[in-house]
Amino acid sequence: GNAAQYQRRRHVRIPCQLPVRIETGRLSYETTATNISDWGVHLALDVALDRDRLVFLTIDFPDDRLRLFAQGRVRSVIPAGPQRGVSVEFMFDTSKARDAMAEKVRSLAAGPAA
């Protein structure tokens, strides 16, 4: 079914509940990331953004008091169902920015430190 297809990804996605601000043009929305990888994020967003639209994200990692900023492009919009929302592919302008996100995603995957 859909759940199996959902797991077949190029990049492992980590389930999460992270506060995110998404901005595009003059519009901005407060939402929640439901999963994240070092290549992108899925947002629980009821707004249908155009595919390939450029967006700016502010992702808060409350446990670490860390805030990461990323530019991205809307890759897909799912209007209904359990995976409803918007998927955004990150577009990093430096390898340092990509590495910072990858490190943060790895730490989420590892779980809380003992």
VOMARKOL-287286 format. One record per residue: chain; y, x, z of N, C-alpha, C in turn; residue in one letter. Coordinates in Angstrom, 2 decimals, decimal comma. Each point is the difference from the previous one (the first is absolute). Layout:
<rs>
@chain=A	n.c2=Y	n.c1=X	n.c3=Z	ca.c2=Y	ca.c1=X	ca.c3=Z	c.c2=Y	c.c1=X	c.c3=Z	res=a
...
</rs>
This chain:
<rs>
@chain=A	n.c2=-1,19	n.c1=0,81	n.c3=0,00	ca.c2=1,19	ca.c1=-0,81	ca.c3=0,00	c.c2=1,25	c.c1=0,85	c.c3=0,00	res=g
@chain=A	n.c2=1,10	n.c1=-0,61	n.c3=0,34	ca.c2=1,28	ca.c1=0,69	ca.c3=0,00	c.c2=0,08	c.c1=1,13	c.c3=1,03	res=n
@chain=A	n.c2=-0,66	n.c1=-0,16	n.c3=1,15	ca.c2=0,09	ca.c1=1,03	ca.c3=1,04	c.c2=-0,58	c.c1=1,32	c.c3=-0,49	res=a
@chain=A	n.c2=-1,12	n.c1=-0,05	n.c3=-0,70	ca.c2=-0,61	ca.c1=1,24	ca.c3=-0,52	c.c2=0,91	c.c1=0,63	c.c3=-1,04	res=a
@chain=A	n.c2=0,56	n.c1=-0,80	n.c3=-0,87	ca.c2=0,89	ca.c1=0,51	ca.c3=-1,03	c.c2=1,23	c.c1=0,63	c.c3=0,65	res=q
@chain=A	n.c2=0,48	n.c1=-0,59	n.c3=1,07	ca.c2=1,18	ca.c1=0,48	ca.c3=0,70	c.c2=-0,21	c.c1=1,42	c.c3=0,51	res=y
@chain=A	n.c2=-1,22	n.c1=0,35	n.c3=0,40	ca.c2=-0,28	ca.c1=1,32	ca.c3=0,56	c.c2=-0,16	c.c1=1,08	c.c3=-1,06	res=q
@chain=A	n.c2=-0,21	n.c1=-0,36	n.c3=-1,25	ca.c2=-0,16	ca.c1=1,00	ca.c3=-1,05	c.c2=1,36	c.c1=0,49	c.c3=-0,45	res=r
@chain=A	n.c2=0,46	n.c1=1,05	n.c3=0,63	ca.c2=1,33	ca.c1=0,53	ca.c3=-0,25	c.c2=-0,09	c.c1=1,50	c.c3=-0,25	res=r
@chain=A	n.c2=1,00	n.c1=0,53	n.c3=-0,66	ca.c2=0,08	ca.c1=1,46	ca.c3=-0,20	c.c2=0,34	c.c1=0,70	c.c3=1,30	res=r
@chain=A	n.c2=0,72	n.c1=-0,69	n.c3=0,89	ca.c2=0,46	ca.c1=0,60	ca.c3=1,24	c.c2=-0,38	c.c1=-0,90	c.c3=1,16	res=h
@chain=A	n.c2=-0,52	n.c1=0,58	n.c3=1,05	ca.c2=-0,41	ca.c1=-0,77	ca.c3=1,17	c.c2=1,22	c.c1=-0,63	c.c3=0,65	res=v
@chain=A	n.c2=-0,08	n.c1=-1,29	n.c3=0,23	ca.c2=1,09	ca.c1=-0,72	ca.c3=0,65	c.c2=-0,35	c.c1=-0,25	c.c3=1,45	res=r
@chain=A	n.c2=0,97	n.c1=0,23	n.c3=0,85	ca.c2=-0,18	ca.c1=-0,13	ca.c3=1,44	c.c2=0,64	c.c1=-1,32	c.c3=0,45	res=i
@chain=A	n.c2=-0,79	n.c1=-0,89	n.c3=0,61	ca.c2=0,61	ca.c1=-1,23	ca.c3=0,53	c.c2=1,05	c.c1=0,35	c.c3=1,05	res=p
@chain=A	n.c2=1,09	n.c1=-0,75	n.c3=0,01	ca.c2=1,08	ca.c1=0,28	ca.c3=0,95	c.c2=0,86	c.c1=-1,24	c.c3=0,18	res=c
@chain=A	n.c2=0,89	n.c1=0,07	n.c3=0,94	ca.c2=1,03	ca.c1=-1,03	ca.c3=0,21	c.c2=1,28	c.c1=0,76	c.c3=0,31	res=q
@chain=A	n.c2=0,67	n.c1=0,48	n.c3=-1,05	ca.c2=1,19	ca.c1=0,82	ca.c3=0,17	c.c2=1,24	c.c1=-0,76	c.c3=-0,48	res=l
@chain=A	n.c2=1,08	n.c1=0,05	n.c3=0,76	ca.c2=1,24	ca.c1=-0,63	ca.c3=-0,45	c.c2=0,57	c.c1=0,75	c.c3=-1,22	res=p
@chain=A	n.c2=0,40	n.c1=-0,77	n.c3=-1,01	ca.c2=0,54	ca.c1=0,59	ca.c3=-1,24	c.c2=1,23	c.c1=-0,78	c.c3=-0,42	res=v
@chain=A	n.c2=0,99	n.c1=0,73	n.c3=-0,47	ca.c2=1,16	ca.c1=-0,61	ca.c3=-0,66	c.c2=-0,11	c.c1=0,40	c.c3=-1,47	res=r
@chain=A	n.c2=0,04	n.c1=-1,00	n.c3=-0,88	ca.c2=-0,06	ca.c1=0,25	ca.c3=-1,44	c.c2=1,34	c.c1=-0,42	c.c3=-0,59	res=i
@chain=A	n.c2=0,58	n.c1=0,89	n.c3=-0,80	ca.c2=1,30	ca.c1=-0,27	ca.c3=-0,61	c.c2=-0,11	c.c1=0,15	c.c3=-1,51	res=e
@chain=A	n.c2=0,62	n.c1=-0,92	n.c3=-0,69	ca.c2=0,06	ca.c1=0,06	ca.c3=-1,46	c.c2=1,31	c.c1=-0,63	c.c3=-0,45	res=t
@chain=A	n.c2=0,81	n.c1=0,77	n.c3=-0,67	ca.c2=1,32	ca.c1=-0,50	ca.c3=-0,37	c.c2=0,78	c.c1=-0,35	c.c3=1,25	res=g
@chain=A	n.c2=0,57	n.c1=-1,19	n.c3=0,04	ca.c2=0,76	ca.c1=-0,44	ca.c3=1,18	c.c2=-0,86	c.c1=-0,73	c.c3=1,01	res=r
@chain=A	n.c2=-1,28	n.c1=-0,18	n.c3=-0,31	ca.c2=-0,88	ca.c1=-0,77	ca.c3=0,87	c.c2=-0,80	c.c1=0,91	c.c3=0,91	res=l
@chain=A	n.c2=-0,23	n.c1=-0,45	n.c3=1,22	ca.c2=-0,88	ca.c1=0,73	ca.c3=0,91	c.c2=-0,81	c.c1=-1,00	c.c3=0,81	res=s
@chain=A	n.c2=-1,20	n.c1=0,41	n.c3=0,37	ca.c2=-0,93	ca.c1=-0,85	ca.c3=0,73	c.c2=-0,65	c.c1=0,81	c.c3=1,11	res=y
@chain=A	n.c2=-0,19	n.c1=-0,64	n.c3=1,14	ca.c2=-0,77	ca.c1=0,58	ca.c3=1,10	c.c2=-1,40	c.c1=-0,56	c.c3=-0,12	res=e
@chain=A	n.c2=-1,01	n.c1=0,85	n.c3=0,03	ca.c2=-1,37	ca.c1=-0,47	ca.c3=-0,16	c.c2=-0,94	c.c1=0,93	c.c3=0,75	res=t
@chain=A	n.c2=-1,29	n.c1=-0,14	n.c3=-0,28	ca.c2=-1,03	ca.c1=0,80	ca.c3=0,67	c.c2=-0,92	c.c1=0,61	c.c3=-1,04	res=t
@chain=A	n.c2=-0,30	n.c1=1,29	n.c3=0,17	ca.c2=-1,02	ca.c1=0,65	ca.c3=-0,82	c.c2=-1,35	c.c1=-0,39	c.c3=0,57	res=a
@chain=A	n.c2=-0,90	n.c1=-0,48	n.c3=-0,86	ca.c2=-1,34	ca.c1=-0,38	ca.c3=0,46	c.c2=-1,03	c.c1=1,09	c.c3=-0,27	res=t
@chain=A	n.c2=0,30	n.c1=0,89	n.c3=-0,94	ca.c2=-0,81	ca.c1=1,20	ca.c3=-0,19	c.c2=0,85	c.c1=1,04	c.c3=-0,70	res=n
@chain=A	n.c2=-0,41	n.c1=1,26	n.c3=0,17	ca.c2=0,79	ca.c1=1,10	ca.c3=-0,54	c.c2=-0,94	c.c1=1,13	c.c3=-0,41	res=i
@chain=A	n.c2=0,39	n.c1=0,72	n.c3=-1,04	ca.c2=-0,68	ca.c1=1,23	ca.c3=-0,39	c.c2=1,09	c.c1=1,03	c.c3=-0,27	res=s
@chain=A	n.c2=-0,41	n.c1=1,21	n.c3=-0,33	ca.c2=1,03	ca.c1=0,99	ca.c3=-0,31	c.c2=0,62	c.c1=-0,25	c.c3=-1,37	res=d
@chain=A	n.c2=-0,50	n.c1=-0,98	n.c3=-0,74	ca.c2=0,54	ca.c1=-0,33	ca.c3=-1,33	c.c2=0,72	c.c1=-1,32	c.c3=-0,07	res=w
@chain=A	n.c2=-0,16	n.c1=-0,85	n.c3=1,04	ca.c2=0,66	ca.c1=-1,30	ca.c3=-0,07	c.c2=-0,22	c.c1=-0,84	c.c3=1,23	res=g
@chain=A	n.c2=0,55	n.c1=-1,21	n.c3=-0,05	ca.c2=-0,03	ca.c1=-0,90	ca.c3=1,15	c.c2=-0,09	c.c1=-1,44	c.c3=-0,49	res=v
@chain=A	n.c2=-0,67	n.c1=-0,84	n.c3=0,79	ca.c2=-0,05	ca.c1=-1,43	ca.c3=-0,29	c.c2=0,84	c.c1=-0,71	c.c3=1,06	res=h
@chain=A	n.c2=0,89	n.c1=-0,86	n.c3=-0,45	ca.c2=0,94	ca.c1=-0,69	ca.c3=0,88	c.c2=-0,28	c.c1=-1,50	c.c3=0,02	res=l
@chain=A	n.c2=0,02	n.c1=-0,57	n.c3=1,19	ca.c2=-0,13	ca.c1=-1,45	ca.c3=0,15	c.c2=1,37	c.c1=-0,60	c.c3=-0,30	res=a
@chain=A	n.c2=0,26	n.c1=-0,27	n.c3=-1,26	ca.c2=1,32	ca.c1=-0,46	ca.c3=-0,44	c.c2=-0,15	c.c1=-1,26	c.c3=-0,84	res=l
@chain=A	n.c2=0,75	n.c1=-1,03	n.c3=0,36	ca.c2=-0,07	ca.c1=-1,28	ca.c3=-0,72	c.c2=0,91	c.c1=-0,06	c.c3=-1,22	res=d
@chain=A	n.c2=0,69	n.c1=1,09	n.c3=-0,27	ca.c2=0,93	ca.c1=0,04	ca.c3=-1,13	c.c2=-0,71	c.c1=0,63	c.c3=-1,19	res=v
@chain=A	n.c2=0,04	n.c1=-0,67	n.c3=-1,15	ca.c2=-0,65	ca.c1=0,53	ca.c3=-1,20	c.c2=0,96	c.c1=0,95	c.c3=-0,71	res=a
@chain=A	n.c2=-0,20	n.c1=1,28	n.c3=0,23	ca.c2=0,81	ca.c1=1,01	ca.c3=-0,68	c.c2=-0,63	c.c1=0,32	c.c3=-1,35	res=l
@chain=A	n.c2=0,83	n.c1=0,35	n.c3=-0,97	ca.c2=-0,51	ca.c1=0,33	ca.c3=-1,33	c.c2=-0,83	c.c1=1,27	c.c3=0,04	res=d
@chain=A	n.c2=-1,11	n.c1=-0,02	n.c3=-0,75	ca.c2=-0,82	ca.c1=1,19	ca.c3=-0,13	c.c2=0,86	c.c1=1,12	c.c3=-0,60	res=r
@chain=A	n.c2=-0,19	n.c1=1,22	n.c3=0,47	ca.c2=0,73	ca.c1=1,20	ca.c3=-0,42	c.c2=1,42	c.c1=0,07	c.c3=0,56	res=d
@chain=A	n.c2=0,40	n.c1=-0,97	n.c3=0,83	ca.c2=1,33	ca.c1=0,06	ca.c3=0,61	c.c2=0,07	c.c1=1,18	c.c3=0,96	res=r
@chain=A	n.c2=1,11	n.c1=0,71	n.c3=-0,05	ca.c2=0,25	ca.c1=1,12	ca.c3=0,90	c.c2=0,44	c.c1=-0,53	c.c3=1,35	res=l
@chain=A	n.c2=-0,61	n.c1=0,52	n.c3=1,09	ca.c2=0,35	ca.c1=-0,44	ca.c3=1,35	c.c2=0,16	c.c1=1,22	c.c3=0,91	res=v
@chain=A	n.c2=0,69	n.c1=-0,22	n.c3=1,09	ca.c2=0,17	ca.c1=1,04	ca.c3=1,03	c.c2=-0,60	c.c1=-0,53	c.c3=1,29	res=f
@chain=A	n.c2=-0,81	n.c1=0,80	n.c3=0,64	ca.c2=-0,72	ca.c1=-0,42	ca.c3=1,19	c.c2=0,41	c.c1=0,83	c.c3=1,21	res=l
@chain=A	n.c2=0,11	n.c1=-0,66	n.c3=1,13	ca.c2=0,14	ca.c1=0,66	ca.c3=1,29	c.c2=-1,21	c.c1=-0,44	c.c3=0,82	res=t
@chain=A	n.c2=-0,86	n.c1=0,94	n.c3=0,33	ca.c2=-1,25	ca.c1=-0,31	ca.c3=0,71	c.c2=0,09	c.c1=0,58	c.c3=1,41	res=i
@chain=A	n.c2=-0,16	n.c1=-0,87	n.c3=0,99	ca.c2=0,05	ca.c1=0,44	ca.c3=1,39	c.c2=-1,42	c.c1=0,19	c.c3=0,54	res=d
@chain=A	n.c2=-0,19	n.c1=1,13	n.c3=0,67	ca.c2=-1,25	ca.c1=0,30	ca.c3=0,69	c.c2=0,34	c.c1=-0,01	c.c3=1,49	res=f
@chain=A	n.c2=-0,02	n.c1=-1,18	n.c3=0,64	ca.c2=0,51	ca.c1=-0,15	ca.c3=1,36	c.c2=-0,70	c.c1=0,90	c.c3=1,02	res=p
@chain=A	n.c2=-1,31	n.c1=0,23	n.c3=-0,16	ca.c2=-0,72	ca.c1=0,81	ca.c3=0,97	c.c2=0,56	c.c1=1,42	c.c3=0,09	res=d
@chain=A	n.c2=0,51	n.c1=0,49	n.c3=-1,12	ca.c2=0,52	ca.c1=1,37	ca.c3=-0,05	c.c2=1,52	c.c1=0,05	c.c3=-0,02	res=d
@chain=A	n.c2=0,63	n.c1=-1,18	n.c3=0,08	ca.c2=1,46	ca.c1=-0,08	ca.c3=-0,14	c.c2=0,45	c.c1=0,74	c.c3=-1,26	res=r
@chain=A	n.c2=-0,74	n.c1=-0,23	n.c3=-1,07	ca.c2=0,26	ca.c1=0,67	ca.c3=-1,26	c.c2=0,38	c.c1=-1,04	c.c3=-1,05	res=l
@chain=A	n.c2=0,94	n.c1=0,35	n.c3=-0,86	ca.c2=0,43	ca.c1=-0,86	ca.c3=-1,10	c.c2=-0,05	c.c1=0,82	c.c3=-1,28	res=r
@chain=A	n.c2=-0,75	n.c1=-0,49	n.c3=-0,99	ca.c2=-0,07	ca.c1=0,68	ca.c3=-1,29	c.c2=0,65	c.c1=-0,86	c.c3=-1,06	res=l
@chain=A	n.c2=0,68	n.c1=0,65	n.c3=-0,92	ca.c2=0,67	ca.c1=-0,68	ca.c3=-1,12	c.c2=-0,74	c.c1=0,36	c.c3=-1,27	res=f
@chain=A	n.c2=-0,17	n.c1=-0,98	n.c3=-0,88	ca.c2=-0,70	ca.c1=0,26	ca.c3=-1,25	c.c2=0,56	c.c1=-0,89	c.c3=-1,10	res=a
@chain=A	n.c2=0,01	n.c1=0,54	n.c3=-1,19	ca.c2=0,33	ca.c1=-0,78	ca.c3=-1,18	c.c2=-1,34	c.c1=-0,41	c.c3=-0,61	res=q
@chain=A	n.c2=-0,03	n.c1=-1,15	n.c3=-0,64	ca.c2=-1,26	ca.c1=-0,44	ca.c3=-0,59	c.c2=0,23	c.c1=-0,96	c.c3=-1,15	res=g
@chain=A	n.c2=-1,12	n.c1=-0,39	n.c3=-0,58	ca.c2=0,00	ca.c1=-0,93	ca.c3=-1,12	c.c2=-1,02	c.c1=-1,09	c.c3=0,29	res=r
@chain=A	n.c2=0,39	n.c1=-1,26	n.c3=-0,19	ca.c2=-0,92	ca.c1=-1,12	ca.c3=0,21	c.c2=-1,13	c.c1=0,10	c.c3=-1,03	res=v
@chain=A	n.c2=-1,24	n.c1=0,05	n.c3=0,49	ca.c2=-1,16	ca.c1=0,12	ca.c3=-0,89	c.c2=-0,69	c.c1=-1,34	c.c3=-0,20	res=r
@chain=A	n.c2=-0,01	n.c1=-0,85	n.c3=1,05	ca.c2=-0,64	ca.c1=-1,30	ca.c3=-0,16	c.c2=0,58	c.c1=-0,99	c.c3=1,01	res=s
@chain=A	n.c2=-0,09	n.c1=-1,27	n.c3=-0,36	ca.c2=0,43	ca.c1=-1,08	ca.c3=0,87	c.c2=-1,16	c.c1=-0,99	c.c3=0,08	res=v
@chain=A	n.c2=-0,43	n.c1=-0,30	n.c3=1,23	ca.c2=-1,08	ca.c1=-0,97	ca.c3=0,22	c.c2=0,64	c.c1=-1,20	c.c3=0,68	res=i
@chain=A	n.c2=0,13	n.c1=-1,14	n.c3=-0,73	ca.c2=0,78	ca.c1=-1,13	ca.c3=0,52	c.c2=-0,68	c.c1=-0,82	c.c3=1,09	res=p
@chain=A	n.c2=-1,33	n.c1=0,09	n.c3=0,15	ca.c2=-0,69	ca.c1=-0,85	ca.c3=0,97	c.c2=-1,28	c.c1=0,68	c.c3=0,47	res=a
@chain=A	n.c2=-0,56	n.c1=-0,55	n.c3=1,06	ca.c2=-1,27	ca.c1=0,51	ca.c3=0,52	c.c2=0,19	c.c1=1,03	c.c3=1,09	res=g
@chain=A	n.c2=-1,12	n.c1=0,54	n.c3=0,50	ca.c2=0,06	ca.c1=0,92	ca.c3=1,14	c.c2=0,70	c.c1=1,32	c.c3=-0,29	res=p
@chain=A	n.c2=0,07	n.c1=0,39	n.c3=-1,26	ca.c2=0,66	ca.c1=1,25	ca.c3=-0,37	c.c2=1,38	c.c1=-0,25	c.c3=-0,61	res=q
@chain=A	n.c2=0,56	n.c1=-1,18	n.c3=0,28	ca.c2=1,31	ca.c1=-0,39	ca.c3=-0,52	c.c2=1,03	c.c1=1,07	c.c3=0,33	res=r
@chain=A	n.c2=0,84	n.c1=0,29	n.c3=-0,95	ca.c2=1,07	ca.c1=0,95	ca.c3=0,24	c.c2=0,30	c.c1=0,85	c.c3=-1,22	res=g
@chain=A	n.c2=0,61	n.c1=1,16	n.c3=0,27	ca.c2=0,48	ca.c1=0,90	ca.c3=-1,05	c.c2=-0,56	c.c1=1,39	c.c3=0,26	res=v
@chain=A	n.c2=-0,55	n.c1=0,62	n.c3=-1,03	ca.c2=-0,46	ca.c1=1,38	ca.c3=0,11	c.c2=1,02	c.c1=0,91	c.c3=-0,67	res=s
@chain=A	n.c2=0,35	n.c1=1,07	n.c3=0,70	ca.c2=1,01	ca.c1=0,94	ca.c3=-0,47	c.c2=-0,62	c.c1=1,39	c.c3=-0,08	res=v
@chain=A	n.c2=0,17	n.c1=0,65	n.c3=-1,14	ca.c2=-0,43	ca.c1=1,38	ca.c3=-0,17	c.c2=1,16	c.c1=0,91	c.c3=0,36	res=e
@chain=A	n.c2=-0,25	n.c1=0,97	n.c3=0,89	ca.c2=1,06	ca.c1=0,94	ca.c3=0,38	c.c2=0,37	c.c1=0,89	c.c3=-1,18	res=f
@chain=A	n.c2=1,28	n.c1=0,35	n.c3=-0,08	ca.c2=0,51	ca.c1=0,93	ca.c3=-1,00	c.c2=0,80	c.c1=1,06	c.c3=0,75	res=m
@chain=A	n.c2=-0,63	n.c1=1,12	n.c3=0,32	ca.c2=0,66	ca.c1=1,05	ca.c3=0,77	c.c2=0,70	c.c1=0,97	c.c3=-0,94	res=f
@chain=A	n.c2=1,20	n.c1=0,45	n.c3=0,40	ca.c2=0,70	ca.c1=0,96	ca.c3=-0,84	c.c2=-0,29	c.c1=1,44	c.c3=0,40	res=d
@chain=A	n.c2=-0,68	n.c1=0,19	n.c3=1,13	ca.c2=-0,40	ca.c1=1,36	ca.c3=0,39	c.c2=-1,42	c.c1=-0,02	c.c3=0,56	res=t
@chain=A	n.c2=-0,67	n.c1=1,13	n.c3=-0,11	ca.c2=-1,34	ca.c1=0,10	ca.c3=0,57	c.c2=0,08	c.c1=-0,06	c.c3=1,53	res=s
@chain=A	n.c2=1,11	n.c1=0,45	n.c3=0,57	ca.c2=0,17	ca.c1=-0,05	ca.c3=1,46	c.c2=-0,01	c.c1=-1,45	c.c3=0,48	res=k
@chain=A	n.c2=0,67	n.c1=-0,88	n.c3=-0,74	ca.c2=0,04	ca.c1=-1,42	ca.c3=0,38	c.c2=-1,40	c.c1=-0,61	c.c3=-0,12	res=a
@chain=A	n.c2=-0,74	n.c1=0,33	n.c3=-1,08	ca.c2=-1,36	ca.c1=-0,52	ca.c3=-0,16	c.c2=-0,89	c.c1=0,53	c.c3=1,12	res=r
@chain=A	n.c2=0,13	n.c1=1,26	n.c3=0,34	ca.c2=-0,82	ca.c1=0,60	ca.c3=1,06	c.c2=0,27	c.c1=-0,66	c.c3=1,34	res=d
@chain=A	n.c2=1,27	n.c1=-0,32	n.c3=0,28	ca.c2=0,35	ca.c1=-0,66	ca.c3=1,27	c.c2=-0,69	c.c1=-1,36	c.c3=0,09	res=a
@chain=A	n.c2=0,00	n.c1=-0,76	n.c3=-1,09	ca.c2=-0,65	ca.c1=-1,31	ca.c3=0,00	c.c2=-1,51	c.c1=0,17	c.c3=0,14	res=m
@chain=A	n.c2=-0,58	n.c1=0,94	n.c3=-0,73	ca.c2=-1,45	ca.c1=0,23	ca.c3=0,06	c.c2=-0,42	c.c1=0,37	c.c3=1,42	res=a
@chain=A	n.c2=0,78	n.c1=0,83	n.c3=0,65	ca.c2=-0,31	ca.c1=0,41	ca.c3=1,38	c.c2=0,05	c.c1=-1,20	c.c3=0,94	res=e
@chain=A	n.c2=1,00	n.c1=-0,86	n.c3=-0,18	ca.c2=0,14	ca.c1=-1,17	ca.c3=0,86	c.c2=-1,16	c.c1=-0,96	c.c3=-0,23	res=k
@chain=A	n.c2=-0,40	n.c1=-0,20	n.c3=-1,25	ca.c2=-1,12	ca.c1=-0,90	ca.c3=-0,32	c.c2=-1,29	c.c1=0,55	c.c3=0,61	res=v
@chain=A	n.c2=-0,20	n.c1=1,32	n.c3=-0,12	ca.c2=-1,20	ca.c1=0,61	ca.c3=0,61	c.c2=-0,03	c.c1=-0,23	c.c3=1,51	res=r
@chain=A	n.c2=1,16	n.c1=0,10	n.c3=0,65	ca.c2=0,03	ca.c1=-0,20	ca.c3=1,45	c.c2=-0,31	c.c1=-1,46	c.c3=0,35	res=s
@chain=A	n.c2=0,42	n.c1=-0,95	n.c3=-0,84	ca.c2=-0,35	ca.c1=-1,42	ca.c3=0,23	c.c2=-1,51	c.c1=-0,19	c.c3=-0,15	res=l
@chain=A	n.c2=-0,58	n.c1=0,66	n.c3=-1,00	ca.c2=-1,44	ca.c1=-0,13	ca.c3=-0,25	c.c2=-0,81	c.c1=0,56	c.c3=1,16	res=a
@chain=A	n.c2=0,53	n.c1=1,06	n.c3=0,63	ca.c2=-0,72	ca.c1=0,65	ca.c3=1,10	c.c2=0,06	c.c1=-0,85	c.c3=1,27	res=a
@chain=A	n.c2=0,97	n.c1=-0,89	n.c3=0,08	ca.c2=0,13	ca.c1=-0,84	ca.c3=1,19	c.c2=0,82	c.c1=0,69	c.c3=1,07	res=g
@chain=A	n.c2=0,19	n.c1=-0,68	n.c3=1,13	ca.c2=0,83	ca.c1=0,57	ca.c3=1,06	c.c2=-0,63	c.c1=1,23	c.c3=0,61	res=p
@chain=A	n.c2=0,84	n.c1=0,95	n.c3=0,37	ca.c2=-0,49	ca.c1=1,22	ca.c3=0,62	c.c2=-0,50	c.c1=-0,31	c.c3=1,41	res=a
@chain=A	n.c2=-1,04	n.c1=0,70	n.c3=0,40	ca.c2=-0,58	ca.c1=-0,26	ca.c3=1,33	c.c2=0,82	c.c1=0,66	c.c3=1,09	res=a
</rs>
